[in-house]
Amino acid sequence: MSSFEHGRRLTSLEVGECGVVLRVLRDNPARAERLKALGVTPGARVRLLQRFPGFVFECDQTELAVELSVARAILVEGDGTSNR
């Protein structure tokens, strides 16, 4: 089974929910490289902070704001924790 089958999109996390990045989809290589440069890489811990008007998440102590299409390209595994 692939990581994609185990993972879910960042957009599926609830506000305050944490997860671990499994991979970033490479359908847009420039976007994938930019996210990599920002530290959004496999194994990085993320926490969703906001869903509207854009997706804001924390990745290893850095807050990032992205549009829906970018958030959908980030596959995570939820770890069941929430920091609300």
C-alpha positions in Angstrom: 0.0 0.0 0.0 1.4 3.4 -0.9 1.8 6.4 1.5 -1.0 8.1 -0.4 -3.4 5.4 0.6 -2.4 5.8 4.2 -2.3 9.6 4.2 -4.9 12.3 4.0 -4.7 15.8 2.7 -3.8 18.7 5.0 -7.2 20.1 4.2 -8.9 17.3 6.1 -7.3 18.2 9.4 -9.5 20.1 11.9 -8.2 23.4 13.3 -5.8 22.6 16.1 -5.2 19.0 14.9 -1.6 17.9 14.4 -0.1 15.5 11.9 3.1 14.4 10.3 3.9 15.1 6.6 4.1 11.9 4.5 4.8 13.6 1.2 4.0 16.5 -1.0 2.4 15.7 -4.4 4.6 16.6 -7.3 1.9 17.4 -9.8 3.4 20.9 -9.7 7.2 20.5 -9.3 7.8 24.2 -8.6 5.3 24.2 -5.8 6.7 21.0 -4.3 10.2 22.5 -4.4 9.0 25.7 -2.7 7.3 23.8 0.1 10.5 21.7 0.5 12.5 24.9 0.9 10.0 26.0 3.6 10.6 22.8 5.5 7.4 21.0 4.5 9.1 17.6 4.0 8.4 14.0 5.0 8.5 13.7 8.8 7.8 17.3 9.6 5.2 17.9 12.2 2.3 20.2 11.3 -0.6 21.7 13.1 -3.6 23.4 11.3 -4.2 26.8 12.7 -6.9 28.2 10.3 -9.0 27.1 7.4 -10.5 30.4 6.2 -9.9 32.6 4.3 -6.8 30.6 3.6 -5.1 27.6 5.2 -2.6 28.5 7.8 -0.5 25.8 9.4 2.5 25.6 11.6 5.4 23.4 10.4 8.2 22.9 12.8 7.6 26.3 14.5 7.1 28.3 11.3 3.6 29.5 10.4 2.7 29.2 6.7 -0.3 30.5 4.8 -1.3 28.8 1.6 -4.2 28.6 -0.7 -6.5 25.5 -1.0 -4.7 24.0 -4.0 -1.4 24.0 -2.1 -2.9 22.6 1.1 -4.5 19.8 -0.9 -1.0 18.8 -2.2 0.3 18.1 1.3 -0.4 14.6 2.5 -0.2 14.0 6.2 -0.8 11.3 8.7 -2.9 12.6 11.6 -1.4 11.8 15.0 -4.6 12.2 16.9 -3.4 15.1 19.0 -5.0 18.5 19.2 -3.6 21.7 20.8 -6.8 23.7 21.1 
